[in-house]
């Protein structure tokens, strides 16, 4: 019974101030709305003006992506500072019903009865003291509260001013965006780190560097063009809109702070086109084009070095000449040299500054693709000739050209050209002599000979040519010397050969001429021949031999007499 009475008493107490509580709650919500709306209007207006300031900054200085990123971060930080400074202190306010009642008391000059009545109406108020006094206060307030205007003295300020300020700001910005839609859309794109550009009176339509078209404005990746080292850089720019009389390209190095400016004049024969040339550029750079109020995005021109090729020839002479090859006789790096016929030329080609995609050698009308192989010892790739090339055994003079292509698609500015000539292997030499030239038809005259060659003598053959008195002729061969393979190389051979005249049935008056022919040794390669001077024999009888002997004796005596006179000083002029 006690609990039921207490519940009924509390319900009665609550209903006595129900109207007042409802009005105070409505006032509480209205005040919260004014606070929140005013704070949000302030925040919105400040953020919009910060956007305007960001637009002016970006439009004036044409900020790069990195600087626009910093600008966006600054805009966010300024918004957070505004939120903390002007918005958060307002929206974090939490008013209770008693707080609102105190405000109503102050504005309506009422004593503290409203707050007291609200507090006495709480269930725990029965413990505070006299319940009769509490009931009296509650009844008093409940009696006049229906006629109490809790909104008296309340003001919606500063909400109207801030709403008007925000609305005016939005109208102004929206009007400018409507008048300049290109600028507005470009700014929003650029604020989100896009690649859009603001509209300009002059438009750069296209840019070509060495014939390669590059985008005027950046795409997702930075524009790049590769130029071989040492090659002149030609630029052609086409413009639209208000075309100026000239423009320029601003250059900045990628690896240093150096900068340069290249003037671009009107191209001859082309309207709205500008051209220029850059020479002696040794380092990669970034270029930006300026025409009127239009500025292109930066493009990177990468100066790519041409392949640096080192080539060496390794010459292996034919087997018969290996012993005669002198150290350092062949310069492996030479492009023009001579070799013996039958030599092998082995090519080794290396690119010292970058990997190669391909290498080829052309001789005559035939092109051979060089074969690559890893050189693990030096950590590089070497290129050599295929097995089927004519350099495996050189039998004729060869002219060649070498061209390479690297991974950048660049080739040598001028192909490597050279020539391999055949070194003259002089034919063998031989000399012969005979004691007498008058012989009997049955005689066996002997010829002394000496033969020599740079690399070895193989055979010596006596060629006998017979001319008879009746006009008949004949030719016979007699092998005088054959040098065995195991004795090679034998560069000098001396000996004697006997000519058996009786075998040819000769008669007095016939003539015999003997020529010694020598063939040099060249291994498996056919040798060359050399011949001696012909030695002639006259066929005679015994009387002819005696006459010749007497004449030779007289000649010898006369020569001896002259020698004695010179030695003894006899017969000289007297003074």
LUMTIZA-488980 format. One line per field, with one value per residue (C-alpha): residue number from 1; x, y, z. Coordinates in pm, 1 decimal, decimal comma. Last residue first. Example, Ala and Ser with C-alpha at 12.3 -4.5 7.8 and 13.67 -1.06 7.14 Angstrom:
<recs>
seq	2  1;
xx	1367,0  1230,0;
yy	-106,0  -450,0;
zz	714,0  780,0;
</recs>
This chain:
<recs>
seq	575  574  573  572  571  570  569  568  567  566  565  564  563  562  561  560  559  558  557  556  555  554  553  552  551  550  549  548  547  546  545  544  543  542  541  540  539  538  537  536  535  534  533  532  531  530  529  528  527  526  525  524  523  522  521  520  519  518  517  516  515  514  513  512  511  510  509  508  507  506  505  504  503  502  501  500  499  498  497  496  495  494  493  492  491  490  489  488  487  486  485  484  483  482  481  480  479  478  477  476  475  474  473  472  471  470  469  468  467  466  465  464  463  462  461  460  459  458  457  456  455  454  453  452  451  450  449  448  447  446  445  444  443  442  441  440  439  438  437  436  435  434  433  432  431  430  429  428  427  426  425  424  423  422  421  420  419  418  417  416  415  414  413  412  411  410  409  408  407  406  405  404  403  402  401  400  399  398  397  396  395  394  393  392  391  390  389  388  387  386  385  384  383  382  381  380  379  378  377  376  375  374  373  372  371  370  369  368  367  366  365  364  363  362  361  360  359  358  357  356  355  354  353  352  351  350  349  348  347  346  345  344  343  342  341  340  339  338  337  336  335  334  333  332  331  330  329  328  327  326  325  324  323  322  321  320  319  318  317  316  315  314  313  312  311  310  309  308  307  306  305  304  303  302  301  300  299  298  297  296  295  294  293  292  291  290  289  288  287  286  285  284  283  282  281  280  279  278  277  276  275  274  273  272  271  270  269  268  267  266  265  264  263  262  261  260  259  258  257  256  255  254  253  252  251  250  249  248  247  246  245  244  243  242  241  240  239  238  237  236  235  234  233  232  231  230  229  228  227  226  225  224  223  222  221  220  219  218  217  216  215  214  213  212  211  210  209  208  207  206  205  204  203  202  201  200  199  198  197  196  195  194  193  192  191  190  189  188  187  186  185  184  183  182  181  180  179  178  177  176  175  174  173  172  171  170  169  168  167  166  165  164  163  162  161  160  159  158  157  156  155  154  153  152  151  150  149  148  147  146  145  144  143  142  141  140  139  138  137  136  135  134  133  132  131  130  129  128  127  126  125  124  123  122  121  120  119  118  117  116  115  114  113  112  111  110  109  108  107  106  105  104  103  102  101  100  99  98  97  96  95  94  93  92  91  90  89  88  87  86  85  84  83  82  81  80  79  78  77  76  75  74  73  72  71  70  69  68  67  66  65  64  63  62  61  60  59  58  57  56  55  54  53  52  51  50  49  48  47  46  45  44  43  42  41  40  39  38  37  36  35  34  33  32  31  30  29  28  27  26  25  24  23  22  21  20  19  18  17  16  15  14  13  12  11  10  9  8  7  6  5  4  3  2  1;
xx	15494,4  15475,6  15136,4  15094,2  15231,1  15346,6  15210,9  15280,3  14919,9  14753,6  14986,6  14933,4  14555,7  14573,1  14788,4  14542,1  14252,6  14447,5  14534,8  14167,1  14053,2  14312,7  14207,0  13837,8  13920,8  14108,9  13824,0  13569,6  13785,9  13827,2  13448,1  13379,8  13629,8  13450,9  13110,3  12838,8  12494,1  12445,3  12305,1  12084,8  12005,3  11668,9  11643,2  11485,1  11116,0  10874,0  10552,9  10268,7  10135,0  9795,2  9644,0  9654,1  9985,3  10125,5  10466,4  10630,3  10670,5  11007,1  11059,8  11410,1  11434,7  11655,3  11710,2  11847,4  11954,9  12026,4  12328,5  12489,6  12222,4  11997,5  11846,5  11643,0  11765,9  12125,4  12069,8  12047,9  12021,7  12176,4  12035,0  12232,2  12127,6  12029,3  11694,0  11599,2  11264,7  11210,3  10882,3  10850,6  11065,2  10767,6  10599,7  10897,6  11073,5  11069,9  11372,0  11483,8  11173,8  11247,2  11006,0  11021,7  10921,7  10964,5  11042,3  11086,1  11238,6  11476,1  11764,1  11602,5  11471,0  11448,6  11284,0  11377,3  11172,3  11360,0  11125,1  11177,5  10919,5  10781,0  10985,6  10882,4  10727,9  10916,8  11052,7  11401,3  11569,8  11942,7  12056,8  12360,5  12298,5  12482,5  12543,2  12492,9  12650,8  12525,6  12458,1  12793,8  12790,3  12876,4  12717,9  12966,0  12971,6  12594,8  12399,0  12059,0  11857,5  11524,5  11261,0  10928,3  10622,8  10562,8  10269,5  10095,1  9873,0  9507,2  9300,2  9054,1  8847,6  8664,6  8346,4  8181,2  7837,6  7789,9  7550,8  7553,7  7205,7  6931,6  6628,1  6653,9  6757,1  7058,1  7090,5  7426,9  7586,5  7906,5  8024,7  8259,6  8498,6  8661,9  8968,5  8965,7  9027,4  8958,6  8869,4  8623,7  8579,2  8345,7  8066,8  7903,4  8016,9  7830,3  8034,8  8074,7  7897,4  8001,4  7774,2  7904,1  7990,3  8367,6  8415,2  8057,9  8094,0  7750,1  7709,1  7559,6  7567,1  7616,9  7355,4  7520,3  7430,1  7513,5  7541,3  7914,0  7998,2  7743,5  7787,3  7500,6  7435,7  7111,5  6940,0  7254,0  7301,9  7447,4  7776,7  8060,0  7909,8  8133,1  8230,9  8469,6  8546,5  8751,1  8946,4  9076,0  9365,3  9350,7  9509,9  9748,7  9614,6  9605,9  9466,5  9201,3  8966,4  9238,7  9144,5  9321,6  9647,8  9823,6  10202,2  10204,2  10408,9  10551,7  10379,6  10640,9  10565,2  10196,1  10253,9  10191,9  9885,3  9706,1  9711,9  9480,9  9373,3  9181,4  8986,0  8869,3  8559,1  8456,6  8113,0  7979,0  7603,1  7454,3  7379,1  7015,3  6935,7  6597,4  6367,8  6115,0  5794,7  5665,8  5305,0  5227,2  5188,3  4930,1  4910,2  5094,3  5299,4  5516,6  5651,5  5792,5  6105,3  6271,3  6628,8  6861,9  7227,3  7455,3  7258,2  7490,3  7202,1  6846,3  6634,0  6326,4  5985,7  5651,8  5327,5  5014,5  5051,7  5312,3  5532,0  5823,0  5785,7  5724,9  5992,6  6081,1  6325,3  6513,8  6556,2  6801,1  6820,6  7087,7  6977,7  7118,6  7023,3  6700,0  6820,4  6574,2  6463,1  6211,3  6076,8  5983,3  5712,1  5669,4  5423,1  5132,9  4833,3  4504,5  4316,5  4531,0  4892,8  5112,8  5458,8  5757,8  6083,3  6406,9  6671,1  7010,3  7161,7  7468,9  7322,0  7016,5  6685,5  6425,1  6087,1  5899,1  5559,3  5493,5  5237,3  4866,4  4839,5  5028,7  4930,2  5052,4  5093,5  5409,9  5434,9  5763,8  5899,0  6218,8  6006,0  5649,2  5398,4  5029,1  4736,9  4882,2  4586,0  4612,3  4333,6  4360,6  4123,7  4257,5  4434,2  4321,2  4574,3  4395,7  4517,9  4166,6  4213,5  4317,3  3988,2  3788,4  3990,4  3944,4  3566,9  3547,6  3780,4  3587,4  3254,0  3349,1  3018,1  2837,5  3133,3  3137,5  2767,3  2803,4  3084,9  2879,4  2562,8  2750,8  2908,3  2576,9  2410,1  2683,6  2669,3  2288,5  2292,5  2554,4  2350,1  2026,3  2186,2  2354,4  2092,8  1776,4  1682,2  1498,1  1366,6  1025,2  1056,0  946,7  614,2  451,4  71,9  64,2  339,5  134,5  -38,0  224,4  480,5  280,9  179,8  542,1  648,1  369,6  442,5  804,2  704,3  473,2  740,6  961,9  1323,2  1555,2  1446,0  1123,0  1331,1  1457,6  1151,6  1213,8  939,1  1128,5  1402,0  1160,7  990,7  1325,4  1433,8  1113,0  1096,7  1442,6  1293,0  1154,0  1297,8  1166,8  1511,2  1685,9  1415,5  1405,9  1785,4  1765,2  1491,1  1715,5  1989,5  1733,6  1614,3  1974,9  2206,6  2498,0  2751,1  2983,5  2828,3  2952,5  3310,9  3342,9  3243,3  3462,2  3815,1  3812,6  3615,4  3813,5  4140,2  4006,6  3916,8  4260,5  4420,7  4210,6  4301,5  4670,8  4658,4  4498,6  4762,9  5043,4  4895,2  4865,0  5233,8  5321,4  5088,4  5239,8  5088,9  4984,4  5094,0  4796,0  4530,0  4650,6  4666,0  4333,6  4169,7  4310,2  4181,6  3838,7  3848,2  3937,1  3640,7  3419,3  3563,6  3506,9  3145,1  3073,3  3226,2  3033,8  2713,8  2782,2  2833,0  2520,1  2312,4  2446,6  2387,2  2047,7  1939,4  2055,8  1858,9  1549,5  1590,4  1613,1  1319,3  1111,5  1228,7  1136,5  790,4  735,1  868,2  633,3  336,1  420,3  474,5  170,1  183,1  506,9  384,7  67,9  268,2  503,5  213,9  53,0  378,7  421,6  69,7  127,7  455,9  283,8  0,0;
yy	916,4  565,1  414,2  57,1  -246,1  -426,3  -335,0  -675,0  -747,2  -585,2  -758,9  -1091,9  -1061,8  -971,6  -1275,8  -1501,5  -1368,2  -1431,9  -1782,5  -1856,2  -1736,9  -1945,8  -2250,2  -2184,1  -2167,6  -2493,3  -2668,5  -2548,6  -2681,8  -3015,8  -3053,4  -2969,9  -3232,8  -3491,0  -3438,2  -3180,7  -3134,1  -2781,1  -2748,5  -2457,9  -2359,7  -2193,9  -1938,9  -2100,9  -2145,0  -2087,8  -2272,2  -2218,9  -2482,0  -2648,0  -2611,2  -2919,2  -2817,7  -2518,7  -2641,1  -2458,9  -2597,6  -2562,0  -2576,7  -2628,6  -2537,7  -2741,3  -2647,4  -2906,7  -2828,6  -3078,3  -3020,6  -3356,6  -3615,7  -3704,8  -4041,1  -3913,2  -4159,1  -4076,6  -3724,8  -3841,7  -3499,9  -3526,2  -3312,2  -3152,3  -3022,5  -2735,6  -2690,8  -2388,7  -2334,7  -2681,9  -2680,6  -2968,8  -3273,4  -3494,8  -3415,7  -3553,4  -3316,5  -3436,7  -3356,9  -3385,7  -3521,8  -3535,1  -3396,9  -3424,7  -3197,2  -3263,0  -3070,5  -3171,4  -2927,8  -3163,0  -3025,3  -3132,8  -2903,7  -3073,8  -2917,7  -3083,6  -2975,5  -3058,3  -3089,6  -2970,9  -3054,0  -2928,9  -2628,8  -2455,8  -2145,3  -1845,4  -2040,1  -2141,9  -2344,0  -2389,7  -2580,4  -2751,2  -2901,6  -3213,5  -3316,9  -3684,9  -3725,3  -3953,0  -3678,3  -3517,8  -3187,3  -2824,0  -2606,3  -2674,9  -2642,1  -2603,1  -2361,9  -2345,8  -2088,8  -2142,8  -1918,3  -2014,6  -1798,6  -1506,9  -1553,8  -1221,6  -1130,7  -1154,3  -858,4  -830,9  -515,8  -295,3  -103,9  -47,9  91,5  465,6  606,9  268,3  141,4  234,6  18,5  85,4  -278,9  -225,2  -277,4  -358,0  -303,3  -455,2  -400,4  -626,3  -636,4  -970,8  -1056,9  -1419,6  -1767,0  -1699,9  -2014,6  -1975,0  -1610,7  -1722,4  -1761,0  -2098,8  -2136,7  -1825,5  -1515,9  -1401,0  -1185,5  -1152,5  -1088,3  -950,5  -1050,7  -1064,1  -1430,2  -1522,2  -1427,7  -1511,2  -1606,9  -1417,7  -1534,4  -1280,0  -1271,7  -1303,5  -1078,4  -1175,9  -940,5  -879,6  -908,3  -803,1  -863,1  -861,3  -777,3  -804,0  -686,4  -552,3  -490,0  -153,9  34,8  -195,1  -368,0  -665,7  -821,8  -1115,7  -1213,1  -1519,7  -1496,6  -1829,4  -1828,1  -2025,7  -1749,5  -1554,7  -1255,4  -880,0  -605,1  -335,1  -305,6  -322,3  -423,9  -760,6  -605,9  -890,3  -932,9  -900,7  -1217,5  -1337,0  -1605,8  -1823,9  -2144,7  -2119,8  -2091,1  -2453,2  -2482,1  -2187,3  -1864,4  -1818,5  -1457,0  -1331,7  -1020,6  -779,4  -565,3  -303,3  -149,9  151,9  151,6  497,4  689,3  774,1  1138,0  1121,8  1409,4  1440,0  1627,0  1905,4  2006,1  2267,0  2636,1  2851,4  3226,4  3311,3  3008,7  2844,0  2488,0  2281,9  2066,3  1829,5  1728,3  1435,7  1528,4  1588,9  1839,9  1977,5  2091,6  2208,2  2298,1  2510,2  2511,4  2689,0  2616,9  2834,8  2847,7  2629,1  2734,6  2836,6  2748,3  3044,8  3094,0  2895,4  3046,0  2797,9  2865,0  2701,4  2558,1  2405,1  2281,2  1932,7  1574,9  1612,8  1929,5  2209,0  2338,5  2612,9  2610,4  2936,6  3109,2  3329,4  3551,3  3448,3  3238,8  3341,4  3014,9  2729,5  2619,9  2360,7  2291,0  2141,9  2059,3  1923,7  1766,5  1721,0  1372,0  1350,1  1094,6  916,4  1078,0  907,3  1067,5  1075,3  1196,5  1128,4  856,3  895,1  1156,0  1480,9  1764,1  1840,9  1471,9  1378,0  1323,6  1175,4  1344,3  1455,0  1614,8  1682,4  1888,0  1926,0  2163,6  2420,7  2650,3  3026,8  3212,1  2973,1  2730,6  2589,5  2258,1  1908,4  1653,4  1533,5  1579,6  1599,8  1975,9  1959,2  1803,4  2048,0  2334,7  2214,2  2186,2  2538,8  2694,1  2538,1  2642,9  3011,2  3199,1  2919,0  2866,3  3240,8  3234,2  2926,9  3096,7  3411,3  3221,2  3000,7  3298,8  3483,3  3176,4  3130,5  3494,2  3491,7  3181,5  3341,4  3654,9  3461,3  3219,1  3478,0  3533,1  3329,2  3530,4  3425,7  3709,1  3542,6  3185,0  3043,1  3218,6  3154,3  3139,4  2763,3  2795,9  3005,5  2727,8  2460,3  2692,8  2740,7  2378,2  2270,1  2518,5  2409,1  2043,1  2097,9  2281,9  1999,1  1740,5  1893,1  1779,7  1644,3  1282,7  1344,9  1504,6  1159,6  1110,1  1439,2  1698,5  1899,8  1961,8  2095,2  2308,9  2446,4  2529,3  2714,8  2880,1  3041,3  3390,4  3511,4  3804,9  3676,5  3655,0  3530,1  3276,5  3151,8  3106,0  2916,9  2696,4  2618,0  2500,3  2300,7  2126,6  2031,6  2209,4  2026,2  2255,8  2056,2  2218,9  2564,8  2498,9  2254,9  2500,2  2808,2  2705,7  2326,9  2322,9  2615,3  2433,1  2120,4  2324,7  2486,7  2141,2  2017,6  2321,1  2282,8  1915,0  2014,8  2282,1  2034,4  1794,8  2083,2  2149,1  1789,4  1786,3  2103,8  2444,7  2670,8  2980,6  3211,7  2944,8  2733,4  3026,4  3173,1  2829,7  2764,8  3106,0  3024,1  2686,1  2860,4  3088,5  2780,2  2623,2  2942,5  2970,0  2604,5  2621,2  2936,0  2788,1  2470,1  2667,2  2874,9  2564,5  2376,4  2662,7  2751,9  2386,8  2347,8  2659,1  2520,2  2182,8  2339,5  2567,8  2264,8  2086,5  2390,8  2398,6  2028,5  2059,0  2346,8  2156,8  1847,8  2041,5  1905,4  1577,0  1476,9  1541,3  1343,4  1052,4  1070,4  1065,5  768,7  581,1  661,9  552,1  218,2  166,9  233,1  0,0;
zz	-11401,5  -11540,1  -11630,1  -11508,0  -11683,9  -11373,3  -11034,2  -10887,9  -10768,7  -11065,1  -11311,8  -11140,4  -11165,1  -11530,4  -11604,2  -11420,0  -11627,5  -11946,3  -11833,6  -11748,1  -12088,5  -12258,0  -12052,8  -12133,1  -12498,6  -12475,1  -12291,2  -12546,6  -12825,7  -12645,1  -12588,5  -12951,7  -13058,5  -12836,5  -12996,9  -12938,0  -12770,1  -12641,2  -12289,2  -12172,1  -11810,6  -11771,8  -11483,5  -11183,9  -11130,6  -10840,4  -10760,8  -10517,2  -10282,9  -10268,8  -9919,9  -9699,1  -9548,5  -9728,2  -9847,5  -10138,5  -10491,0  -10670,2  -11047,4  -11191,5  -11559,5  -11795,0  -12158,5  -12402,4  -12757,1  -13039,2  -13263,9  -13198,6  -13139,2  -12845,1  -12767,7  -12458,7  -12194,5  -12268,3  -12133,3  -11770,6  -11586,5  -11241,6  -10959,7  -10681,2  -10343,6  -10119,0  -9939,7  -9728,0  -9543,3  -9407,3  -9216,6  -9237,5  -9177,2  -9086,8  -9415,7  -9615,1  -9850,8  -10213,6  -10429,8  -10795,3  -10960,1  -11332,4  -11586,1  -11964,6  -12249,9  -12618,1  -12930,3  -13298,1  -13538,4  -13723,9  -13521,7  -13195,6  -12919,1  -12578,1  -12270,3  -11938,2  -11630,5  -11310,0  -11012,8  -10656,8  -10392,1  -10057,7  -9947,3  -9625,3  -9463,5  -9601,1  -9897,1  -10024,1  -10297,7  -10367,8  -10677,5  -10825,0  -11165,4  -11282,3  -11642,8  -11728,9  -12073,9  -12353,1  -12606,8  -12515,1  -12332,0  -12394,4  -12118,4  -11843,0  -11462,8  -11415,4  -11192,1  -11027,0  -10826,9  -10656,2  -10495,2  -10340,4  -10407,2  -10173,1  -9941,5  -9999,9  -9706,5  -9789,1  -9682,1  -9396,8  -9416,4  -9174,6  -9104,2  -8767,4  -8840,1  -8790,7  -8527,7  -8360,1  -8291,2  -8047,3  -7972,6  -7599,6  -7545,5  -7771,2  -8146,5  -8306,9  -8646,7  -8786,7  -9142,9  -9339,3  -9633,4  -9700,9  -9913,2  -10022,4  -9884,2  -9519,5  -9330,0  -9041,8  -9146,7  -9423,8  -9165,1  -9101,0  -8739,1  -8619,2  -8533,5  -8173,4  -7915,0  -7551,8  -7256,7  -6928,2  -6573,6  -6625,0  -6534,6  -6614,6  -6979,5  -7109,1  -7477,7  -7766,6  -8129,9  -8406,7  -8678,5  -9020,3  -9312,5  -9671,5  -9968,5  -9932,4  -9568,7  -9307,1  -8936,4  -8689,0  -8325,8  -8129,2  -7810,6  -7650,2  -7281,3  -7175,7  -7121,3  -7230,4  -7532,9  -7616,5  -7949,8  -7991,6  -8352,8  -8449,7  -8778,0  -8916,8  -9165,9  -9491,4  -9696,4  -9481,7  -9299,1  -9356,6  -9135,4  -9123,1  -8825,4  -8563,3  -8210,4  -8228,8  -8341,2  -8523,2  -8520,6  -8143,8  -8098,1  -8434,6  -8638,4  -8810,2  -8627,5  -8706,0  -9081,0  -9193,5  -8973,0  -9122,4  -8921,5  -8620,9  -8588,5  -8285,7  -8375,0  -8108,9  -8074,8  -7822,3  -7859,7  -7675,5  -7725,8  -7771,3  -7456,6  -7392,4  -7329,2  -7159,0  -7242,2  -6961,0  -7026,9  -6805,6  -6843,5  -7100,9  -7029,7  -7205,9  -7136,1  -7456,9  -7550,0  -7285,8  -7326,7  -7037,2  -7063,2  -6814,5  -6882,9  -6952,7  -6999,5  -7298,0  -7503,1  -7769,8  -7987,1  -7932,7  -8232,5  -8272,8  -8433,1  -8401,5  -8581,3  -8605,0  -8981,8  -9143,1  -9433,8  -9216,0  -8850,5  -8620,8  -8359,8  -8051,0  -7800,5  -7584,4  -7212,2  -6976,0  -6627,2  -6403,9  -6062,7  -6111,2  -6198,7  -6395,4  -6563,5  -6627,2  -6965,3  -7037,5  -7391,3  -7556,7  -7749,9  -8052,7  -8237,5  -8017,5  -8133,3  -7976,6  -8009,8  -8137,9  -8118,3  -8288,7  -8143,6  -8328,2  -8148,3  -8292,7  -8071,4  -8237,0  -8184,6  -7963,2  -7724,8  -7858,5  -7763,7  -7546,2  -7491,0  -7163,3  -7049,5  -6683,4  -6620,2  -6545,1  -6817,6  -6811,8  -7039,9  -7388,4  -7456,9  -7651,1  -8025,7  -8141,6  -8456,8  -8287,7  -8016,7  -8123,5  -7927,1  -8006,1  -7955,0  -7715,8  -7658,4  -7624,7  -7448,7  -7158,5  -6987,4  -6659,7  -6676,9  -6576,7  -6450,1  -6136,1  -5780,3  -5628,7  -5612,9  -5979,4  -6081,4  -5870,6  -6015,6  -6373,3  -6323,8  -6186,0  -6443,3  -6729,7  -6580,0  -6572,9  -6563,3  -6380,5  -6146,1  -6075,1  -5999,3  -5776,5  -5584,0  -5532,0  -5447,0  -5201,8  -5030,8  -5014,2  -4866,3  -4609,3  -4504,1  -4498,0  -4280,8  -4058,8  -4017,5  -3958,2  -3707,3  -3485,0  -3338,1  -3302,6  -2994,1  -2675,6  -2458,2  -2416,4  -2541,4  -2199,3  -2222,6  -1880,1  -1876,6  -1831,4  -1568,9  -1322,7  -1123,8  -1176,8  -1023,5  -709,7  -688,1  -713,1  -447,1  -209,7  -265,4  -173,6  144,7  241,9  166,7  430,9  388,8  116,5  122,8  -63,3  -343,4  -458,6  -677,8  -866,0  -856,6  -599,7  -863,7  -1121,3  -857,2  -741,2  -1094,7  -1162,5  -816,6  -849,3  -869,0  -1196,8  -1385,6  -1718,2  -1887,3  -1574,8  -1487,5  -1848,0  -1847,0  -1516,7  -1662,2  -1963,8  -1732,2  -1527,0  -1842,6  -1924,3  -2171,6  -2343,4  -2519,1  -2748,8  -3052,5  -2966,0  -2856,5  -3153,2  -3418,5  -3396,9  -3299,3  -3337,1  -3659,0  -3795,0  -3713,0  -3884,1  -4191,8  -4194,5  -4172,3  -4463,9  -4675,9  -4587,0  -4691,2  -5019,9  -5076,4  -4998,4  -5253,2  -5495,4  -5442,6  -5525,1  -5823,8  -5965,4  -5903,4  -6186,9  -5988,3  -6025,0  -6082,9  -5791,2  -5549,6  -5660,6  -5639,7  -5291,2  -5174,1  -5315,8  -5143,8  -4815,7  -4876,5  -4911,6  -4597,1  -4399,9  -4516,8  -4440,8  -4091,3  -4003,7  -4139,8  -3939,8  -3618,2  -3667,3  -3745,3  -3441,9  -3196,3  -3337,5  -3330,5  -2970,2  -2869,1  -3038,9  -2870,7  -2523,0  -2592,6  -2684,8  -2373,8  -2159,1  -2312,3  -2245,9  -1889,6  -1820,0  -1957,5  -1752,9  -1427,3  -1238,4  -1427,9  -1264,7  -906,0  -965,9  -1109,3  -808,9  -563,1  -740,1  -724,0  -351,3  -274,4  -447,3  -258,6  80,4  0,0;
</recs>
